[in-house]
Amino acid sequence: NKAIIDGSYQNVVDAMKACDSVIKDAHNACDEYQSLTQTWQQLLFDQQQHLLQIDTLMAKEQHERLQACYLTWIDRIELISKQIVNGLQMASLPDVIDAFTSLLNIFQQLQSTSCRHLYSYLKQTISYWHKVLRKILQKEFDQVLTKIQWPFLSTQITWPSIDNQVDCKQELEILFSYLLKLQLPESINDASSTSPQYKPLLPPIDLLVKPLRKRFRFHFYGNKQTNNIEKPEWYFTQVLNWIRDHSQYLQYTIQPILNRNNYRDVDARIEFIRGLVSVLVEKVTSDIPLLLSDDYCFSHTIDELLLFENELHNKYYYPSELLSCIGALEDDSVIDKWISLELKNGKEKVNEILSSTTAWKPKYKEIAPDSESSLKCPEATENILTMLILMKERYSKLSNTTYMMRFVKMQLSLLDELYTKLNNLTRDGPTHLLDQDYSYILNGVNHLIEVLHKWSDQWFFLDLYAKEVNLRRREDMTSDDDLKNPKEEEELNIEVNGTIFDGIIGLYNLLLDELWLSMQPIRGAVLQLSPSVCDLLVSLRESLQYYQKYLDTSIFLKFWQRLARETNDFLYKELVLSNRFNESGAKQLEYDISKNLFILFREYTHRPDNFFKELKEACILLNLNSGSVMLLQEILQAASMSVKDDDLTARKSRASAVAALSEIGVHRMEPTIAAELIQLRIDWPKL
């Protein structure tokens, strides 16, 4: 046992020694790991330091490279400037223009650069040389213009033919081409707007306009007699004469030069006109303070300005999107004055038209006295519509939607005032007016409504109204809260219902209805029962013939239909329902209605009975034979007895009564009324 214990002890000791050895090895491994970790961290730190040094060196190299590139650009700019100086010293304009073109090319290349100082330096350099070169070229260009006697100021002297003056023509084209190459990019121009209206003229075109601009300012500014605020037609006419006198030269001499220099999209004459229009805009703008204090001069200037604009667009095809003299009028103070004058003159014109002795006579009666339709419109309506159309032609040249809507509202106020005057004029009906005048007033109101409906469908008013409504919606929304996303903004441009004239058309429709109610259906007499219908038919015929002669076709159509319905109602109530008939009386009634009354209206319709259905069905019932009447009475009586019942039998009885009436041609009359009507025959047996 002792040996066993000793052996076990030795094993334990050996195991403990082995464990101590393993622990020692583990500690050694940890120490080695920590040493390696420290070494790795040191290497990583050293690597980062090296990378930082490399980045610094690369940044320095990049900076030096960019600095070298920056200096290279500056050297190129300075070199080109020296080339321009040398070219000017050598009087070599082609080299100078080529060098300036190189500067413009560099400018295009540096558009996206972040070197703002370099970019600014280049712009200043280009602007400087542009002024210098333009001054030099302008001097030589002016000398050439003097040789060709530009500008052409006398209408008796045609522009000189320079086809034989080869040197002069070549010199003109060379200088013109050089000036075209001086055209600066829009980003260098000092113009406040790059829109087509305010885009600077091409340099050579501007020099062509310059002497005319100088002459214009000499004659139409200051204390010159030609600077007369009461005579705006003087300067408008002068500009039109200049355009006329120079158009041929611009078209056949200048335009080919533009085409050869890749300016085919530029019209020489249009550019020339644009330059002259800018002179007029400046003049009108300077005169506005004086014009606002003088109604006559203000109105006269606007009239002459609009005539000038019409000739520009119609004769010379001047584009509407380019600079226009109308733009000088688009100011709140000018528009306020313009609208107040239009309203004042419009009211005076309406009063003058309505007080005319021929106001309610057809304007074209003497031209076409037998006309049946459109020429029956009275002079007053025609003249008022002409006045409104002329107003629209004047303000439609404006480009501002808000201003145009103010003019439209002014026209609506005139129409509203006209409605009041017509309403007062016809308040007492035709008793205070001649019958013809009353008919023509009716024609006039109807014609006015038709014209307003046509205007409602015109694109000008539809587009104007839609823009106004959407603008109002946008203002309402932005006043509450800013638009948060594009979808909300798109919702503003939804479909616009109605038109700008809906309100005034409704007002005039009410007036038309009132005129109808006041109108005497039959001239000179009121319908009354007589032993014979002869007087009644004669009166009806006279009324129809009279109003057919004086009423517009569309109005007369409504008139005779209304007259037919009222005649039907009157005869049915006052003649049929108020009397009793025997067989002879019933046949006489049928004869008078079908052979006389229907014949009278057959001139206007193929089916006059459609307008006298109650009379027609009454005649059918009153002229049945005895056997049919007995059977029909039984059916109608059965239907009347079950009228309060709601069972199947009652419904069948009513259906039988309706079918029986339909079988004899009575489709409109109720069974109960038919039964009462049959009782009007005194010679039929009663159930």
C-alpha positions, 0 to 999 in steps of 0.5 A: 500500500505504501508503494502505491501511495508513494507512486500516486504522490510521485504522479501528482508531483509530476503533474504539478510540475507539468502544470507549472511548465504549461503556465510558464509557457502561457505567460511567455506566450502572453509576453510575446503577444504583447511585444508583437502587439506593441511592435504592430502598433508602432508599425501602424503609427509609422505607416500613418505618419508616412501616409500623412507625409505622402498626403502632404507631399501630394497636396503640395505637389497638387497645389504647385501644379495648380499654381503652375496651371493658374500662372499658365492661364494668367500667362496665356491671358497676358500673352494674348493681351500683348498680342493685341497690343502688338497687333494694334501697334502694327495696325493688323486688325485680323490678328487683333480680332483673332487674339480677342477671339482667343480670349473669348474661347478661354472665357468659355473654358473657364466657365466652371472654374472655382478660381473666382479671382482668375475668372474676374480678371479674365472678365475685366481683361475682356471688357477692357479690350472690348471697349478699346477694340470697339472704339477703334472699329467704330471709328473705321465703321463710321467712316465706311457708313459716311462713304455709303451715305448712311443713314438714308434720310431722304425718301427721294434719294435711294440708298446708293448702289455699292456693287461697283464700289468693290473696295468700299463694299469689302471694307464694310463686310470686313469691319462688320465681321470684326464687329460681330466677333466682338459680341460678348457672351451674356455672362459678361454683358451688363444687361439686367435681363437676358430675355429677348426683349432686353438682349443687347443688339449685335455691335454692328447693328447697334452702330447702324442704329446709333446715328438715327438714335442721335438724330431722334434725341436731337429732334424729339427732346429738349426745347425743339419745336418737333418735341411736341407732346401733342404730336406723338405721331411725329416721332412714330412716323419718323421711325416708320420712315426710317424703317421703310427707307433702310429695309431694302439695304438691310435685307439685300446687303447686311443680311448676306453678311450675317449669313456668311458669319453664321448668324443666319438666325438673326434677321438684320431688319428685325434687329434694326427695328428693335434698336429703333423701338428701344429709342421709342420706349425711352421717349414714351417713358420719359413723356409719361409724367406729362401725359398723365396730367393731360387726358387728350395727349394721353389718349392720343399717344396711346392711339398713335402707339397702337397704330405704330405697333400694328404697322410693325407687326402687320407690315414688317412682321416684327415678333410680338415677343421682342421689345415693344412700345406697349411695355412702356405703358405697363405701369400701375399709374399708366394703367389706372389712367388708361382704364379711367379714360376708357370708362369715362369715354365709354359711358359718354359714348353709350349715352350718345348712342342711346340718345340718338334718334336712330338708336333703335333703327336697323343700322343696315336697313337701307342696304338690305331692307328685306333682310330677315335675320342679322341685319335687323339688329339696331344701330345702338347695339351694333355701335356699342359692340363696335366700341367694346371690340375696339377697346379689346383690340387696344388692351389685348396688346398688353402682356400682363394678365392682371392689367388685361383682366382689369380692362375686361372688368371695366367692359363688364361694368359698361355692360352692367350700366347698359343693362340698367339703361335698357331696363329703365327704357323698357320698364313700362313696356311698349306703351312708351315706345314705338312698336318697331323700336320695342321689337328692335330693342328685343333684337338688340338684347338677343344679339348682344347675348349671342355675341357675349356667348361667342366671346365666351368661347374665344381663346383670348378670354378663356385663357385670360380667365383661366390665368386670373382664376389660377393666379387668385387661387395661388395667392389665396394659398400662399397667403395662408401657407407656403406651398409645401410640395410641387403636387400642391402647386399642380393642384392650383392649375385645375380645370376652370369652370365657367367663363368671364361673361357668365354673370353679365349674360345671365343679367341680360337673359333676365332682361330678355325675359322681362321684355318678353313678358312686357311684349304684346303677343297680338298687336293692337288687341287682346284675345277675346271670344267672338261668335266667329274666329275670323277677327281672332285669326286676322289679328293673329295673322297681322301680329305674325306678319308684323313681327316677322318683318321686324324681329330677328329670325331667332327672336321671331322663332321664340315669338311665334312658338310662345304666341301659339302656346298662349293661343292654345291655352286661351282658346282651351280655357276660354272657348272649350272649357267655358262653353257647352257643345252640340254636334254642330258646335263641335264640328264647327270648333274642329273646322275652325281649329284644324282648317283655319288656325293650324293653316295659319301656323303651317307657314312656320312649322310642318306640324302646327298641331304639336303646339295646340295639343289641348285644342286638338285632343278636345276636338277629338273627344267632342267629335266622337260618335255616340257608340264610341262615347258610351264605351269610353265613358264606361271605361273612364268612369271605372277609372275615376271610381278607383282613382283613390284605390291602390290595388291591382284592379285600380291600376288596371282600370287606369291603364285601360282608360289611358289605352282607350284614350291613346287609341283615339289619338288622345295622349296628353290628357288625363282620364279624369279631365277627358271625362269632364270634357265629354260632359260638355256635349249636351246631346250625348247621354249621361251615365 
